[in-house]
């Protein structure tokens, strides 16, 4: 079994970012303070920390002809969960950097992926591998 990760992110507006992760991404809340909040992101501990001086630096690298934001983080979801989550995000009118799409169709490492920013400019990628045994396929 894979252990949950813990990630702490800076945000310039704790209220709007919390609402995004709770209302749009469906995170459940844990402990909180006036300067931080714990969130359950698909079983992983994500902590938003208020930083009034936070300014996101948006850098992109070309990957397969797409402009991928660097850095980014996210969760590997199962195939059906990814499709349902992508549909929910579209319904909630998330502004995608890269719309959900299929990569490496029919090849080792076949996967679906999507990218978007949170309100503080932190880039997120969610993806799913058709065959979980091929996550590290070359």
ROSE-4610 file (N, C-alpha, C; in Angstrom, 1 decimal, always signed):
// ROSE-4610
residu = [X/X/X/X/X/X/X/X/X/X/X/X/X/X/X/X/X/X/X/X/X/X/X/X/X/X/X/X/X/X/X/X/X/X/X/X/X/X/X/X/X/X/X/X/X/X/X/X/X/X/X/X/X/X/X/X/X/X/X/X/X/X/X/X/X/X/X/X/X/X/X/X/X/X/X/X/X/X/X/X/X/X/X/X/X/X/X/X/X/X/X/X/X/X/X/X/X/X/X/X/X/X/X/X/X/X/X/X/X/X/X/X/X/X/X/X/X/X/X/X/X/X/X/X/X/X/X/X/X/X/X/X/X/X/X/X/X/X/X/X/X/X/X/X/X/X/X/X/X/X/X/X/X/X/X/X/X/X/X/X/X/X/X/X/X/X/X/X/X/X/X/X/X/X/X/X/X/X/X/X/X/X/X/X/X/X/X/X/X/X/X/X/X/X/X/X/X/X/X/X/X/X/X/X/X/X/X/X/X/X/X/X/X/X/X/X/X/X/X/X/X/X/X/X/X/X/X/X/X/X/X/X/X/X/X/X/X/X/X/X/X/X/X/X/X/X/X/X/X/X/X/X/X/X/X/X/X/X/X/X/X/X/X/X/X/X/X/X/X/X/X/X/X/X/X/X/X/X/X/X/X/X/X/X/X/X/X/X/X/X/X/X/X/X/X/X/X/X/X/X/X/X/X/X/X/X/X/X/X/X/X/X/X/X/X/X/X/X/X/X/X/X/X/X/X/X/X/X/X/X/X/X/X/X/X/X/X/X/X/X/X/X/X/X/X/X/X/X/X/X/X/X/X/X/X/X/X/X/X/X/X/X/X/X/X/X/X/X/X/X/X/X/X/X/X/X/X/X/X/X/X/X/X/X/X/X/X/X/X/X/X/X/X/X/X/X/X/X/X/X/X/X/X/X/X/X/X/X/X/X/X/X/X/X]
num = [1/1/1/2/2/2/3/3/3/4/4/4/5/5/5/6/6/6/7/7/7/8/8/8/9/9/9/10/10/10/11/11/11/12/12/12/13/13/13/14/14/14/15/15/15/16/16/16/17/17/17/18/18/18/19/19/19/20/20/20/21/21/21/22/22/22/23/23/23/24/24/24/25/25/25/26/26/26/27/27/27/28/28/28/29/29/29/30/30/30/31/31/31/32/32/32/33/33/33/34/34/34/35/35/35/36/36/36/37/37/37/38/38/38/39/39/39/40/40/40/41/41/41/42/42/42/43/43/43/44/44/44/45/45/45/46/46/46/47/47/47/48/48/48/49/49/49/50/50/50/51/51/51/52/52/52/53/53/53/54/54/54/55/55/55/56/56/56/57/57/57/58/58/58/59/59/59/60/60/60/61/61/61/62/62/62/63/63/63/64/64/64/65/65/65/66/66/66/67/67/67/68/68/68/69/69/69/70/70/70/71/71/71/72/72/72/73/73/73/74/74/74/75/75/75/76/76/76/77/77/77/78/78/78/79/79/79/80/80/80/81/81/81/82/82/82/83/83/83/84/84/84/85/85/85/86/86/86/87/87/87/88/88/88/89/89/89/90/90/90/91/91/91/92/92/92/93/93/93/94/94/94/95/95/95/96/96/96/97/97/97/98/98/98/99/99/99/100/100/100/101/101/101/102/102/102/103/103/103/104/104/104/105/105/105/106/106/106/107/107/107/108/108/108/109/109/109/110/110/110/111/111/111/112/112/112/113/113/113/114/114/114/115/115/115/116/116/116/117/117/117/118/118/118/119/119/119/120/120/120/121/121/121/122/122/122/123/123/123/124/124/124/125/125/125/126/126/126/127/127/127/128/128/128/129/129/129/130/130/130/131/131/131/132/132/132/133/133/133/134/134/134/135/135/135/136/136/136/137/137/137/138/138/138]
x = [+0.8/+0.0/+0.9/+0.5/+1.2/+0.8/+1.8/+1.6/+1.1/+0.2/-0.3/+0.9/+0.9/+1.9/+1.4/+2.3/+2.0/+2.6/+1.8/+2.3/+1.8/+2.6/+2.2/+2.5/+1.4/+1.5/+1.3/+2.0/+1.7/+0.5/-0.4/-1.5/-1.6/-2.0/-2.1/-3.5/-4.4/-5.8/-6.3/-6.2/-6.6/-8.1/-9.0/-10.4/-10.7/-10.3/-10.6/-10.0/-8.8/-8.1/-8.8/-9.1/-9.8/-11.1/-11.9/-13.2/-12.9/-11.9/-11.6/-11.4/-10.5/-10.2/-11.4/-12.2/-13.4/-14.5/-14.9/-16.1/-15.9/-14.7/-14.5/-13.8/-12.8/-12.1/-12.7/-13.5/-14.2/-13.4/-12.4/-11.6/-12.4/-12.1/-12.7/-11.7/-12.2/-11.3/-10.9/-9.7/-9.2/-9.0/-7.9/-7.6/-7.4/-7.5/-7.3/-6.9/-6.4/-6.0/-6.3/-6.2/-6.4/-5.3/-4.2/-3.1/-2.9/-3.7/-3.5/-4.7/-4.9/-6.0/-5.5/-5.8/-5.5/-6.7/-6.3/-7.3/-7.0/-8.0/-7.9/-8.1/-7.0/-7.0/-6.8/-7.9/-7.9/-7.1/-7.2/-6.5/-5.1/-4.7/-3.4/-3.6/-2.6/-2.7/-2.1/-3.0/-2.6/-2.9/-1.9/-2.0/-1.8/-2.8/-2.7/-2.2/-1.1/-0.5/-0.7/-1.2/-1.4/+0.0/+0.3/+1.5/+1.1/+1.0/+0.6/+1.5/+2.7/+3.7/+3.8/+3.0/+3.1/+2.7/+3.7/+3.4/+3.9/+2.9/+3.3/+4.2/+5.2/+6.0/+5.6/+5.0/+4.5/+5.5/+6.1/+7.0/+6.4/+6.7/+6.1/+7.3/+7.2/+8.1/+7.3/+7.8/+7.1/+7.3/+6.1/+6.1/+5.0/+5.5/+4.6/+3.8/+4.4/+3.7/+2.7/+2.7/+1.8/+2.7/+2.2/+2.9/+2.5/+3.4/+3.2/+3.8/+2.9/+3.4/+4.4/+5.4/+6.5/+6.7/+6.6/+6.4/+4.9/+4.5/+3.1/+3.1/+1.9/+1.7/+0.3/+0.0/-1.3/-1.4/-2.4/-2.7/-2.9/-2.4/-2.7/-4.0/-5.0/-6.3/-6.6/-7.5/-7.9/-8.7/-8.8/-9.3/-10.7/-11.6/-13.0/-13.1/-12.3/-12.3/-11.8/-10.8/-10.2/-11.3/-12.0/-13.1/-14.2/-14.6/-15.7/-15.2/-14.0/-13.4/-13.2/-12.8/-12.6/-14.0/-15.0/-16.3/-16.9/-16.6/-17.0/-16.3/-15.0/-14.3/-14.8/-15.1/-15.7/-17.0/-17.9/-19.2/-19.0/-18.0/-17.7/-17.0/-16.7/-16.1/-14.7/-13.9/-12.5/-11.8/-10.9/-10.2/-8.9/-8.9/-7.8/-6.7/-5.5/-4.3/-4.1/-4.3/-4.4/-5.6/-6.5/-7.8/-7.5/-8.4/-8.2/-8.0/-6.9/-6.7/-5.9/-5.9/-5.2/-3.9/-2.8/-1.5/-1.1/-0.2/+0.4/-0.6/-1.7/-2.8/-2.2/-2.6/-2.2/-0.7/+0.0/+1.4/+1.6/+2.8/+3.2/+3.0/+2.4/+2.3/+1.1/+0.1/-1.1/-1.7/-2.1/-2.6/-3.5/-4.3/-5.1/-4.5/-4.5/-3.9/-4.7/-4.5/-5.1/-4.4/-4.3/-3.6/-4.5/-4.4/-5.1/-4.4/-4.7/-4.1/-5.2/-4.7/-5.6/-5.6/-6.5/-6.5/-5.2/-4.3/-3.0/-2.0/-2.3/-1.4/-0.5/-0.9/-0.2/-0.8/+0.1/-0.3/-0.6/-1.7/-2.1/-2.2/-1.7/-1.9/-2.5/-3.6/-4.2/-4.1/-3.8/-3.6/-4.0/-4.2/-4.6/-3.9/-3.3/-2.7/-3.7/-3.9/-4.8/-4.4/-3.1/-2.5/-1.6/-2.0/-1.1/+0.3/+0.4/+1.7/+2.7/+2.2/+3.0/+3.3/+3.1/+3.3/+4.8/+5.7/+7.1/+7.6/+6.7/+7.1/+8.0/+8.9/+9.7/+9.4]
y = [-1.2/+0.0/+1.2/+2.2/+3.5/+4.4/+5.0/+5.9/+7.3/+7.9/+9.2/+10.2/+11.2/+12.3/+13.4/+14.3/+15.5/+16.6/+17.6/+18.8/+20.0/+21.0/+22.3/+23.3/+24.1/+25.1/+26.5/+27.5/+28.9/+29.4/+30.2/+30.8/+32.3/+33.1/+34.5/+34.9/+34.0/+34.2/+32.9/+32.7/+31.4/+31.1/+32.1/+31.8/+31.4/+32.1/+31.8/+30.5/+30.2/+29.0/+27.8/+27.9/+26.9/+26.6/+27.6/+27.4/+26.6/+26.9/+26.2/+24.7/+24.4/+23.0/+22.3/+22.9/+22.3/+22.2/+23.3/+23.4/+22.9/+23.1/+22.7/+21.3/+21.1/+19.8/+18.7/+19.1/+18.2/+17.7/+18.5/+18.1/+18.2/+17.4/+17.5/+18.2/+18.9/+19.7/+18.8/+19.2/+18.6/+19.8/+19.7/+20.8/+22.1/+23.2/+24.5/+25.6/+26.7/+27.8/+29.0/+30.2/+31.4/+31.6/+30.8/+30.9/+29.7/+28.6/+27.3/+26.5/+25.5/+24.6/+23.2/+22.1/+20.8/+20.3/+19.7/+19.2/+17.8/+17.0/+15.6/+15.7/+15.5/+15.5/+14.0/+13.3/+11.9/+11.1/+11.3/+10.5/+11.1/+12.2/+12.8/+14.1/+14.4/+15.6/+16.8/+17.7/+19.0/+20.1/+20.9/+22.0/+23.3/+24.2/+25.5/+26.4/+27.1/+28.1/+29.5/+30.4/+31.8/+32.4/+33.0/+33.8/+35.1/+36.2/+37.4/+37.9/+37.4/+37.9/+36.9/+35.8/+34.8/+35.3/+35.1/+35.5/+34.3/+33.7/+32.5/+32.9/+32.1/+32.3/+31.2/+31.7/+30.7/+30.5/+29.3/+28.8/+27.6/+27.5/+26.3/+25.7/+24.4/+23.6/+22.9/+22.8/+22.1/+20.6/+19.9/+18.5/+18.0/+17.2/+16.7/+17.8/+18.9/+20.0/+20.8/+20.5/+21.2/+22.1/+23.2/+24.0/+23.6/+22.8/+22.3/+23.2/+23.6/+24.4/+23.7/+24.4/+23.9/+24.9/+24.5/+23.2/+22.9/+21.6/+21.2/+20.0/+19.7/+18.5/+18.0/+16.8/+16.2/+14.8/+14.1/+12.8/+11.9/+10.6/+9.6/+9.0/+9.1/+8.5/+7.3/+6.5/+5.3/+5.9/+5.1/+5.5/+6.1/+5.4/+5.9/+7.1/+7.1/+8.3/+9.5/+9.3/+10.5/+11.0/+10.1/+10.5/+11.3/+10.8/+11.4/+12.8/+12.8/+14.0/+15.1/+14.7/+15.6/+16.2/+15.3/+15.8/+16.8/+16.5/+17.4/+18.8/+18.8/+20.0/+20.8/+20.1/+20.8/+21.4/+20.7/+21.2/+22.4/+22.4/+23.5/+24.7/+24.5/+25.5/+25.9/+24.8/+25.1/+25.5/+26.5/+27.0/+26.2/+25.2/+24.3/+25.0/+24.7/+25.1/+24.1/+22.8/+21.7/+20.9/+20.9/+20.1/+18.7/+17.9/+16.5/+15.8/+15.0/+14.3/+13.1/+12.2/+10.9/+11.0/+10.5/+10.5/+9.0/+8.8/+7.5/+6.4/+6.8/+5.8/+4.5/+3.4/+2.1/+1.7/+2.6/+2.4/+2.1/+1.7/+1.5/+2.9/+3.0/+4.2/+5.0/+4.4/+5.1/+5.8/+7.1/+7.8/+9.0/+9.4/+10.6/+11.6/+12.9/+13.9/+15.3/+16.2/+17.5/+18.4/+19.7/+20.7/+21.9/+22.5/+23.8/+24.4/+25.7/+26.4/+26.6/+26.6/+27.0/+28.6/+29.2/+30.7/+31.4/+30.7/+31.3/+31.1/+30.4/+30.2/+28.9/+28.0/+26.7/+25.8/+25.2/+24.4/+22.9/+22.4/+21.0/+20.2/+18.9/+17.9/+16.7/+16.3/+15.0/+14.1/+12.8/+11.9/+10.5/+9.6/+8.3/+7.4/+6.3/+5.3/+4.2/+3.9/+2.8/+1.5/+1.3/+0.1/+0.6/+0.5/+1.0/+0.4/-0.8/-1.4/-0.7/+0.3/+1.0/+2.4/+2.8/+4.1/+4.6/+3.7/+4.0/+3.4/+3.0/+2.4/+3.4/+2.8/+3.7/+3.4]
z = [+0.0/+0.0/+0.0/-0.8/-0.8/+0.3/+1.0/+2.1/+1.5/+2.2/+1.8/+1.9/+1.0/+1.1/+1.9/+2.3/+3.0/+2.2/+1.9/+1.1/+1.7/+1.9/+2.4/+1.3/+1.0/-0.1/+0.5/-0.1/+0.3/-0.5/+0.1/-0.6/-0.1/-1.0/-0.6/-0.1/-0.2/+0.3/+0.8/+2.1/+2.7/+2.4/+2.5/+2.3/+0.9/-0.1/-1.5/-1.9/-1.4/-1.8/-1.1/+0.2/+0.9/+0.2/-0.2/-0.9/-2.2/-2.9/-4.2/-3.9/-3.0/-2.7/-2.1/-1.3/-0.7/-1.7/-2.3/-3.1/-4.5/-5.1/-6.5/-6.5/-5.7/-5.8/-4.9/-3.9/-3.1/-1.9/-1.5/-0.3/+1.0/+1.9/+3.3/+4.1/+5.2/+6.0/+7.2/+7.8/+9.0/+10.0/+10.6/+11.6/+10.8/+11.5/+10.9/+11.9/+11.5/+12.3/+11.4/+11.9/+11.1/+10.0/+10.1/+9.1/+8.3/+8.5/+7.8/+7.9/+6.9/+7.0/+6.4/+7.1/+6.6/+5.7/+4.6/+3.6/+3.3/+3.0/+2.6/+1.1/+0.3/-1.1/-1.6/-1.8/-2.2/-1.3/+0.0/+1.1/+1.4/+0.8/+1.1/+1.9/+2.7/+3.6/+2.8/+2.4/+1.8/+2.8/+3.1/+4.0/+3.3/+3.3/+2.8/+3.9/+3.6/+4.6/+4.0/+4.8/+4.4/+4.4/+3.2/+3.0/+2.3/+3.0/+2.4/+1.3/+1.2/+0.2/-0.9/-0.9/-1.9/-3.3/-4.2/-5.6/-6.4/-7.2/-7.9/-9.1/-9.4/-10.6/-11.6/-12.6/-13.6/-14.7/-14.7/-15.7/-16.4/-17.7/-18.4/-19.2/-19.4/-20.2/-21.3/-22.5/-23.6/-23.4/-23.3/-23.2/-24.2/-25.1/-26.2/-26.9/-27.1/-27.8/-26.9/-25.6/-24.7/-23.7/-23.2/-22.3/-20.9/-20.2/-18.9/-17.8/-16.9/-15.8/-14.9/-14.5/-13.6/-12.5/-11.2/-10.7/-10.7/-10.5/-10.3/-9.4/-8.9/-8.1/-8.4/-7.9/-8.1/-7.5/-8.0/-7.5/-8.7/-8.6/-9.6/-9.2/-10.1/-9.8/-10.6/-10.2/-11.0/-12.2/-13.3/-14.6/-14.5/-13.8/-13.7/-12.8/-11.7/-10.9/-11.6/-12.4/-13.3/-14.2/-14.9/-15.8/-15.1/-14.0/-13.2/-12.6/-12.2/-11.6/-12.7/-13.9/-15.0/-15.4/-15.4/-15.8/-14.7/-13.5/-12.4/-12.5/-12.8/-12.9/-14.1/-15.2/-16.4/-16.0/-15.3/-14.9/-14.0/-13.1/-12.2/-12.9/-14.2/-15.1/-14.6/-14.3/-14.0/-15.3/-15.1/-16.2/-16.4/-17.3/-17.5/-18.2/-17.8/-18.6/-19.7/-19.4/-20.4/-20.1/-21.0/-20.9/-20.7/-20.0/-19.9/-21.3/-21.4/-22.7/-22.5/-23.5/-23.5/-24.1/-23.4/-23.9/-24.1/-25.0/-25.3/-25.6/-26.3/-26.6/-27.2/-26.6/-27.1/-26.8/-26.1/-25.8/-24.3/-24.0/-22.6/-21.9/-20.7/-20.0/-20.5/-21.2/-21.6/-20.4/-20.6/-19.4/-19.9/-18.9/-19.1/-18.1/-18.5/-17.7/-17.9/-16.9/-17.0/-16.0/-16.4/-15.6/-15.4/-14.2/-13.9/-12.7/-12.4/-11.3/-10.2/-8.9/-7.9/-7.8/-7.0/-7.0/-6.6/-5.9/-5.6/-6.6/-7.7/-8.8/-8.7/-7.7/-7.6/-8.7/-9.5/-10.6/-10.1/-10.6/-10.2/-11.5/-11.4/-12.5/-11.8/-12.4/-12.0/-13.2/-13.0/-14.1/-13.7/-14.7/-14.5/-15.5/-15.1/-16.0/-16.3/-17.5/-17.9/-17.2/-17.1/-16.4/-15.3/-14.0/-12.9/-12.9/-13.5/-13.5/-14.5/-15.3/-16.2/-15.8/-14.6/-14.1/-14.4/-14.3/-14.5/-15.8/-16.7/-18.0/-18.8/-19.6/-20.5/-21.9]
